[in-house]
Amino acid sequence: MDLAEVKRVRARYLIVSTISLAIFGLIYAWSIFATPLANEFGWDRGALQNTFNIVLICFCIAQLVGGIIVNRIGSRTTLLIAGVLALVGFGGTALFADKSLVGIYAAYGVLGGLGGGMSYIVVIAGANSWFPEKIGFSSGMLMMGAGLGTLIFGTPLGSLANAIGIRGMFVVLAVVTFAMSVFMAFFLKSAPANINAIVSKPGGKVIDESAYENDNPLTTPMFYLYFVWATLCISIGVTLIGGSKQGALAVGVADSVATVVVGLVSTMNGVGRFIFGNLFDRRGLRNTIIVASVVTIVAAAGLAISYDGSPRSGVVYIVSALLAGLGYSAIPVIASGFMRQRFGGKNYARNLGLVNLSAAVSSFFAIGVVALSSPDGTSTNQSVWIAFTVIALLALVCAIAFKILYRKPSQS
């Protein structure tokens, strides 16, 4: 393939892959589905919330499993397995919707989470393989799709549930997700082995991925430093996103505006991935991780200040919540770029799945922080966000240490 053909092919792959991730990412739309399930079948809302925690854990585990098996059985077979898991997961949710809460946990939480995570890692690894010199841009685009999926399809799915019932909606979702998995299994192909040479500028430097591609991240100190940084930052983001409306209401924001804030935070989380992806390509990994850390500190401190009861509290909360969404958006993009830039393409899917386990760890960490620092067990108070401001400062220390330690692959 020549450069012109590579550019045509990879543009097509990137666009389609971004759309597919918006669909695969609908597993994260549980908050949209939980309310009609509770209303129609009488399930306890708190018990239903546990489904999302199961999804988060299984989604992360599936990324690691998918990243390991894709090198053994190929991306096509892995995506077909993921499609079957999603089909049974969403279909099983329709079956158990009025019968068994445990059945919902197993179907949506476990099988759906596994299918979504496996599809996610294979598509990202396959599409990113075509952009070795623009890994930030491609990662940003792909993850913007994943981040905006719920925002784009949430309202149509809600309308569909009203029209044909929540069980019928899950059946439709099962079929659509399975169909997309099958399509991507036969559509998406990895880049040729000489992609670095093809896309390099005449007379320019070509990244020598072979210098590090056999390194084991688990034996590399900077991997653990990054993992800790990501865990600290993600814990702040997931806490804000999980209670953004409740927090807005607590500081005096009107209900209608608080609902809009939830959508704006999701939008910032999606669009921010594209912004940080381009920053990664232009300013490099080390500068990007510092910027993300500073944004997160400002967001956490602003959220703490917003609970002071002053007339400006609502405005401060909204601005800080948007910054928190922006800071959170940087993490998956940086993870994707870091794993490809430092450890090459040979085991990229496995390594990306490994580093993304930080999301599962951070969920438990966030729960612990809230439990220890909150007087009422919720995140809608100042003491919690003071604690998270301290955590954000610790994350910045990790980012500075990472910047000092990090060495990217040699160039020739």
C-alpha positions in Angstrom: 0.0 0.0 0.0 1.2 3.5 -0.7 0.6 6.6 1.5 -2.5 7.8 -0.4 -4.2 4.4 -0.1 -3.4 4.1 3.6 -4.9 7.5 4.2 -8.1 6.5 2.4 -8.4 3.2 4.1 -7.7 4.4 7.6 -10.1 7.4 7.4 -12.8 4.9 6.5 -11.8 2.6 9.4 -11.7 5.5 11.9 -15.1 6.8 11.0 -16.8 3.4 11.1 -15.0 2.4 14.3 -16.0 5.6 16.1 -19.7 4.9 15.2 -19.3 1.2 16.4 -17.9 2.3 19.7 -20.8 4.7 20.2 -23.0 1.6 20.0 -20.8 -0.7 22.0 -20.6 2.0 24.7 -24.3 1.8 25.3 -23.6 -0.7 27.9 -22.8 2.3 30.0 -26.3 3.7 29.5 -27.6 1.8 32.5 -28.9 4.9 34.2 -31.3 5.4 31.3 -32.6 1.8 31.5 -32.8 1.5 35.3 -35.6 4.0 35.8 -38.2 2.4 33.5 -37.2 -1.1 34.8 -37.9 0.1 38.4 -41.1 1.8 37.4 -42.5 -1.0 35.3 -41.5 -4.0 37.4 -41.0 -2.5 40.9 -37.3 -3.2 41.4 -35.5 -1.4 44.2 -33.5 1.5 42.6 -30.6 1.0 44.9 -30.4 -2.7 44.1 -30.6 -1.9 40.4 -27.7 0.5 40.8 -25.4 -2.4 41.6 -25.8 -3.6 38.0 -23.7 -0.7 36.8 -20.9 -1.5 39.3 -20.8 -5.1 37.9 -20.7 -3.6 34.4 -17.7 -1.5 35.2 -15.7 -4.4 36.7 -16.6 -6.8 33.9 -16.0 -4.2 31.2 -12.4 -3.7 32.5 -11.7 -7.5 32.9 -13.0 -8.1 29.4 -10.6 -5.6 28.0 -7.7 -7.5 29.4 -9.1 -10.9 28.4 -9.9 -9.6 24.9 -6.4 -8.1 24.6 -4.8 -11.4 25.4 -6.9 -13.7 23.2 -7.0 -11.4 20.2 -3.3 -12.3 19.4 -4.2 -16.0 19.6 -7.5 -16.3 17.8 -7.6 -13.1 15.8 -9.7 -10.0 15.9 -12.5 -11.5 13.8 -13.2 -14.4 16.2 -12.8 -12.2 19.2 -15.4 -9.7 18.0 -17.8 -12.5 17.1 -17.5 -13.8 20.7 -18.0 -10.3 22.0 -21.1 -10.0 19.8 -22.6 -13.3 21.1 -21.9 -12.1 24.7 -23.7 -8.9 24.0 -26.6 -10.6 22.3 -27.2 -13.0 25.2 -26.6 -10.2 27.7 -29.1 -7.7 26.4 -31.5 -10.5 25.4 -31.2 -12.1 28.8 -31.9 -8.7 30.4 -35.2 -8.7 28.5 -36.0 -12.2 29.7 -35.2 -11.5 33.4 -36.5 -8.0 33.5 -39.6 -9.0 35.5 -38.3 -12.2 37.0 -35.0 -12.0 38.7 -32.6 -9.3 39.9 -29.8 -11.8 39.9 -30.7 -12.6 36.4 -30.4 -9.0 35.4 -27.0 -8.8 37.2 -25.7 -11.8 35.3 -27.2 -10.8 31.9 -26.6 -7.1 31.7 -23.8 -6.7 34.3 -21.7 -9.7 33.5 -22.4 -10.8 29.9 -23.2 -7.4 28.6 -20.1 -5.9 30.4 -17.9 -8.6 29.0 -19.2 -8.2 25.5 -18.9 -4.4 25.6 -15.3 -4.5 27.0 -14.1 -7.1 24.5 -15.5 -5.2 21.5 -14.1 -1.9 22.8 -10.5 -3.2 23.1 -10.4 -5.0 19.8 -11.8 -2.1 17.8 -9.5 0.5 19.4 -6.5 -1.7 18.9 -7.4 -2.4 15.3 -8.2 1.2 14.3 -5.3 2.7 16.2 -2.8 0.4 14.4 -3.3 2.6 11.3 -2.2 5.8 13.1 1.2 5.2 14.6 2.2 8.9 14.0 -1.2 10.3 15.1 -2.1 8.0 18.0 -3.5 10.8 20.0 -5.8 12.0 17.2 -7.1 8.5 16.5 -7.6 7.6 20.2 -9.4 10.9 20.8 -11.8 10.3 17.9 -12.5 6.7 18.9 -13.0 7.4 22.5 -15.1 10.5 21.7 -17.5 8.1 20.0 -17.6 5.8 23.0 -18.1 8.8 25.4 -20.9 10.4 23.3 -22.8 7.2 22.6 -25.2 7.5 25.5 -25.7 11.2 24.8 -26.5 10.5 21.1 -28.6 7.4 21.5 -30.0 7.9 25.0 -33.1 9.8 24.0 -34.0 7.6 21.1 -33.7 4.5 23.2 -35.9 6.1 25.9 -38.5 6.8 23.3 -38.2 3.3 21.9 -38.7 1.9 25.4 -41.9 4.0 25.8 -43.1 2.7 22.4 -42.5 -1.0 22.6 -41.7 -1.5 26.3 -38.4 -1.8 28.1 -38.1 -5.5 27.3 -38.6 -4.9 23.6 -36.0 -2.2 23.7 -33.5 -4.6 25.1 -34.2 -7.1 22.3 -33.6 -4.4 19.7 -30.4 -3.4 21.5 -29.3 -7.0 21.5 -29.8 -7.4 17.8 -28.2 -4.1 16.9 -25.1 -4.7 19.0 -24.7 -8.2 17.7 -25.1 -7.0 14.1 -22.5 -4.3 14.6 -20.1 -6.8 16.1 -20.4 -9.2 13.2 -20.0 -6.3 10.7 -16.9 -5.0 12.4 -15.5 -8.6 12.6 -15.4 -8.7 8.8 -14.8 -5.0 8.1 -12.0 -3.9 10.3 -8.4 -5.1 9.5 -5.1 -4.4 11.2 -2.6 -2.1 9.5 0.2 -3.7 7.4 3.4 -4.4 9.3 5.3 -1.6 7.5 2.8 1.1 8.4 5.4 3.2 10.3 7.5 3.4 7.2 4.6 4.2 4.9 3.2 7.1 7.0 6.6 8.7 7.9 7.4 11.9 6.2 10.2 11.8 3.6 13.5 12.3 5.3 11.7 12.2 8.7 12.3 10.0 11.7 10.5 6.6 12.0 9.6 5.4 15.5 11.4 2.1 16.2 8.8 0.2 18.1 10.9 -2.9 18.3 13.0 -1.2 20.9 10.4 -1.7 23.5 7.6 -3.9 22.1 8.8 -7.0 24.0 8.9 -5.1 27.3 6.5 -6.4 30.0 4.6 -3.4 31.5 4.4 -5.2 34.8 8.2 -5.1 35.1 8.4 -1.4 34.2 8.2 1.2 37.1 6.6 3.9 34.9 3.6 1.6 34.3 2.8 1.5 38.0 3.4 5.2 38.3 0.9 5.8 35.5 -1.5 3.3 36.9 -1.6 5.1 40.3 -2.0 8.4 38.6 -4.9 7.1 36.5 -6.6 5.5 39.5 -6.5 8.7 41.5 -7.8 10.8 38.6 -10.5 8.4 37.5 -11.8 8.2 41.1 -12.5 11.9 41.0 -14.2 11.7 37.6 -16.5 8.7 38.3 -17.6 10.3 41.6 -18.6 13.5 39.9 -20.3 11.8 37.0 -22.2 9.4 39.3 -23.6 12.2 41.3 -23.5 15.3 39.1 -27.2 16.1 39.2 -27.5 15.4 43.0 -24.5 17.7 43.6 -26.0 20.5 41.5 -29.3 20.3 43.4 -27.4 20.3 46.7 -25.8 23.7 45.9 -29.0 25.2 44.9 -29.1 24.7 41.1 -32.7 24.4 39.7 -33.8 20.9 38.8 -34.2 21.7 35.1 -30.7 23.2 35.0 -29.2 20.3 37.0 -30.5 17.9 34.3 -28.8 20.0 31.6 -25.5 19.9 33.7 -25.5 16.1 33.5 -25.7 16.3 29.7 -23.0 19.0 29.5 -20.7 16.9 31.6 -21.2 13.9 29.3 -20.6 16.2 26.3 -17.4 17.6 27.8 -16.3 14.0 28.6 -16.8 13.1 25.0 -15.5 16.2 23.2 -12.6 16.5 25.7 -11.2 13.2 24.4 -10.7 14.7 21.0 -9.1 17.8 22.5 -6.6 15.9 24.6 -5.9 13.5 21.7 -4.7 16.4 19.6 -2.8 17.9 22.5 -1.1 14.5 22.9 0.1 14.6 19.3 1.2 18.2 19.4 2.7 18.5 22.9 3.5 14.9 23.7 2.5 12.5 26.5 4.5 14.1 29.3 3.0 17.6 28.8 -0.5 16.2 28.3 -0.5 14.3 31.6 0.5 17.4 33.5 -2.3 19.5 31.8 -4.9 16.8 32.7 -3.6 16.8 36.3 -3.9 20.6 36.7 -7.4 20.6 35.2 -8.4 17.9 37.6 -7.0 19.8 40.6 -8.9 23.0 39.6 -12.1 21.0 39.1 -11.9 19.2 42.5 -11.0 22.4 44.4 -13.9 24.3 42.6 -16.4 21.6 43.6 -15.2 21.9 47.2 -15.7 25.6 47.1 -19.1 25.3 45.6 -20.5 23.8 48.8 -19.7 27.0 50.8 -23.3 28.2 50.6 -22.5 31.5 48.8 -24.7 33.0 46.1 -22.1 32.0 43.5 -22.2 28.3 44.5 -24.3 27.2 41.6 -22.1 28.8 38.9 -18.9 27.5 40.6 -20.3 24.0 40.7 -21.4 24.0 37.1 -18.0 25.3 35.8 -16.1 22.9 38.1 -18.3 19.9 37.0 -17.5 20.7 33.4 -13.8 20.9 34.2 -14.0 17.5 36.0 -15.6 16.0 32.9 -12.8 17.5 30.8 -10.1 16.2 33.0 -11.7 12.7 33.1 -11.8 12.7 29.3 -8.0 12.8 29.1 -7.4 9.5 30.9 -8.5 6.9 28.3 -6.7 8.9 25.5 -3.5 9.1 27.5 -3.7 5.4 28.3 -4.1 4.5 24.7 -1.3 6.7 23.5 1.1 5.7 26.3 0.6 2.0 25.7 1.2 2.3 22.0 4.0 4.8 22.1 6.0 3.1 24.9 5.3 -0.6 24.3 4.6 -0.8 20.6 1.9 -2.5 18.5 2.8 -6.1 19.0 0.9 -6.6 22.3 -1.0 -3.3 22.2 -4.4 -4.8 22.9 -3.2 -6.8 25.9 -1.3 -3.8 27.3 -4.2 -1.4 26.9 -6.5 -3.8 28.6 -4.0 -4.2 31.4 -3.6 -0.4 32.1 -7.4 0.1 31.8 -7.9 -2.1 34.9 -7.2 1.2 36.7 -10.8 2.0 36.1 -12.0 -1.0 38.1 -9.6 -0.2 40.9 -10.6 3.4 41.0 -14.3 2.5 41.4 -13.5 0.7 44.7 -11.1 3.5 45.7 -13.8 6.2 45.1 -16.3 4.3 47.2 -13.8 4.1 50.0 -13.0 7.8 49.8 -16.6 8.8 50.0 -17.3 6.4 52.8 -14.4 7.7 54.9 -14.9 11.4 54.2 -18.6 11.9 53.9 -20.8 12.6 57.0 -23.9 11.3 55.2 -22.5 8.7 52.9 -23.0 10.7 49.7 -20.6 12.8 47.5 -22.8 15.9 47.8 -20.9 17.7 50.5 -17.7 19.8 50.9 -15.7 17.3 53.0 -15.7 14.7 50.1 -14.4 17.3 47.6 -11.7 18.5 50.0 -10.5 14.9 50.2 -10.6 14.6 46.4 -8.7 17.9 46.0 -5.9 16.4 48.1 -6.1 13.3 45.9 -5.8 15.4 42.8 -2.7 17.1 44.3 -1.2 13.6 44.9 -2.0 12.8 41.2 -0.1 15.8 40.1 3.0 14.6 42.1 2.7 11.3 40.3 2.4 13.1 36.9 5.5 15.1 37.6 7.4 12.0 38.6 6.1 10.2 35.5 7.3 13.1 33.3 10.8 12.9 34.8 10.9 9.1 34.4 9.3 8.6 31.0 11.3 7.7 28.0 9.6 7.1 24.7 10.9 4.6 22.0 14.0 5.6 20.2 13.8 7.0 16.7 15.9 6.3 13.6 
